Amino acid sequence: MAVKFRIPTLVFFVLFSFFLSANDGGDKEKSGKEYSFLIQDSPSSLFTMRQSNETFLSLYRLSVNAINQSFSLKTSLLAQTVLDLFFVPLTHEEGHRSILTNENIGAISKPYFNKNMAAYVTGVRNDELIALRTANRPVFTRMYTAGLESDYTLLLREKDLLVRDQNEYEVLYVDYLVRKLNLISYYAMGLFKYNINLDEEADELKRDIAGHDVYGAIRSLHNPSMEFRRYVDYDDLLPEERKFVKRVGWRSLLNFLDPSLILHKGFSVREKYRLDFNFGYMMCPFGDLIDEHLWLKANRLNYHLYFRQFQNKQTWFPAFGLEISDINLFENFHSAISLHGWNQPKDMSFTGKDAETGGAIDLLCKYRFPINNNSRLKGVSLNLGLIAKTKGFLPEENVMGKHFGIRFGASIWLR
C-alpha cells in the first residue's frame, strides 16, 4: 500500500487539529498522569523495541514516583542512579535482540554487566549472522545500531512526557541525563581511538552478537564482504572506516543541543502555550541521520514536528513527521495521530544516490473507564494502535518492509 503525502492534506491536518485545540475543553479537570503498557505489538513477538521502551518507561516512572514520595531528595537521586545501572543496559540490549527476533533468529539478552563490564546478547551462531549479512545488509547493520536507536527513541519519549506535563522534571531528569550522556559517549569514543580489547569467547553461543556497536556497524556498511568477526576494535578499522568514525563522533554532539538538559518546561509563549525543541543524531541501517524536533503545547493538545536528514555514504535524503496527541473527540476517548514522510536511498543502499519515497501513518486510540473514588487511581484505559507504512526505516518500528500492524495495550491513570 503506497502512502503519499501532499501539501493540502498536511495543511488540512494541521488546521483541523487547531480547531480541536480551541474546542477541547482546556479548563476541564485533567484526567491524570498516564502510564501505558503495550501488551501486544506487531509483529506479535516478545518484545519488540516499542514494547520494551513503553513498558520500561512506565515502570521506571512509577518506581521513581514512589521513591520520591518516600525518601529525601539525596536518597532518591542515589536510587535513581542505581535504577539506571539496571534499566539503561536492559533496554539497550533489548533493542539489539528485537531485530534478531524479528528475523526469526533466537537470541538471549544478558543486559547485566559481566566480568568484562559489558552487557551482551548471546545465543547466536556465526553462520546465522553471516547468512543475515548476506541476505539483508540493512537489517544486519541495524542489529548493531538498534541498541543506540532504542536509547535515542526513549529520550524522545521522555522529552514528550516532559512537554505534555505527564511527569515532573525530578522524575525523569536522572534517566534523561544518564541516557543522553551514554548515547553521546558511545558514539564519540571513536574520536579518542578507543579499543574495547575483548577476546572472542571459545563458545560462539556465549559471544556478544555485536561487540562495539559503532565499529561493527561501520564495518558492515563499508566492507560487508570481509571475513566475519564479531568484536571489531578501532585498531581493526581501515582508513575510510576511521573517517566515518569521526563523522559519527562529531555529529553525535548535536544531541547536546537540548534545552531540557537545563530548563524544566521549555519556553512559555503565552498562557497555556509552550515551545520546546532539540536536535538529535543517531546511526541508521544505511548510514546516519540528523533531527530537528519542535514541540508545541497548546491548551490540552500537543504537537510534535520534526525534520530529518538521512545520509548514506555521501548523499542526503530529507524526511519529516508530525504528531498530534491528546486529541479528545468525546468524553473519555483519547487519541493521537502521526504522519511520517521520507526519502531514503533505494533499497537502503549505503552507496546509492537514487531515492525511494515512502511514509507511514500511525493512529492510537484509547477509551478510558473513569474510577470515581478517593484513591490515586483515576481510570483505566484500553488502547488500540494501527500503523500503515511503506518500505523504509522508521525509528522504533521493527519492520522495515511494507507493513500494516495492529497493537493492543492498556493504561492506568493516576492523580
Disulfide bonds with the S-S distance in Angstrom:
none
